[in-house]
Amino acid sequence: MGFPENVLARGERVERDLHPHWLTVVVPTILGLLLAAACVGIAAATPDDATGNRIQWIAVAVLVVIAVPAVVVPYLRWRTTHYVVTSHRVMVRRGVLTKTGKDITLSKITDVSFQQTVLDRLIGSGSLHIESAGDSPDEDLSNIPHSNDVQQLVNRLIDEDDLRRRSHGRDLGVGDEVDLLPPETPDRPVLAEERRRPRRSPD
């Protein structure tokens, strides 16, 4: 399931929608297979009578109690964790029942670095550290697939966002003096307070 488009601003596009690396759920998956095999083995080993059926139901109940926190919850946590890089910001969404989220606009990001262990390099994963200006705490994104590529992507988007803001500012004449006074017309006399305001001489 992709990240919902209805949370995006006008003109904002998703550049990368990531979950943590799939190897983070390998151990829970293997454990789930072992629990299923144990359930089948108990069913085959117990007699097909009242006592055997009782043992089977007890075994299934115990295995389900083990499987929920050890298999189901890690998978749901992996599936509901989104690292989304857009043309305007970096979004983090986490949580199965209780959702948490954080948005870091590109203009506030001061540094993006990645770290890879030997195992991370073998599996193509890593961690990203995003430093942001202001009172917002830094954000650590763990188990990012191709973390070095994501770092380069974020840095490129930061440069593009800065260039877009500068170009937009020039288009609006930001930094130039703007004459906001109404034009003088023969139909309306100039007010006293308007005469006191400095006017820009025409070029």
LINFEN-V527385 format. One record per backbone hydrogen bond with DSSP energy under -0.5 kcal/mol. CO is the residue of the C=O (numbers start at 1). NH is the residue of the N-H. Records with the same first field share a line. If there is no record, write none. Layout:
CO = NH + NH
This chain:
4 = 7
5 = 8
9 = 12
13 = 15 + 87
16 = 18 + 85
18 = 83
19 = 145
21 = 24
22 = 25
23 = 26 + 27
25 = 29
26 = 30
27 = 31
28 = 32
29 = 33
30 = 34
31 = 35
32 = 36
33 = 37
34 = 38
35 = 39
36 = 40
37 = 41
38 = 42
39 = 43
40 = 44
41 = 45
42 = 46
47 = 49
49 = 53
50 = 54
51 = 55
52 = 56
53 = 57
54 = 58
55 = 59
56 = 60
57 = 61
58 = 62
59 = 63
60 = 64
61 = 65
62 = 66
63 = 67
64 = 68
65 = 69
66 = 70
67 = 71 + 72
68 = 73
71 = 75
72 = 76
73 = 77
74 = 78
75 = 79
76 = 80
78 = 81
80 = 82
82 = 84 + 93
83 = 18 + 85
84 = 86 + 91
85 = 15 + 16
88 = 106
89 = 86
90 = 104
91 = 84
92 = 102
93 = 82
94 = 100
97 = 99
100 = 94
102 = 92
103 = 105
104 = 90
105 = 108 + 109
106 = 109
108 = 133
111 = 131
113 = 129
115 = 127
117 = 121
118 = 122
119 = 123
120 = 124 + 125
124 = 146
126 = 144
127 = 115
128 = 130 + 141
129 = 113 + 131
130 = 139
131 = 110 + 111
133 = 136
139 = 130 + 141
140 = 142
141 = 128
143 = 21 + 145
144 = 147
146 = 149 + 150
147 = 151
148 = 152
149 = 153
150 = 154
151 = 155
152 = 156
153 = 157
154 = 158
155 = 159
156 = 160
157 = 161
158 = 162
159 = 163
160 = 164
161 = 165
162 = 166
163 = 167
164 = 168
165 = 169
166 = 170
167 = 171
168 = 172
169 = 173 + 174
170 = 173
173 = 176
178 = 180
185 = 188
188 = 185
191 = 195
192 = 196
193 = 197
194 = 197
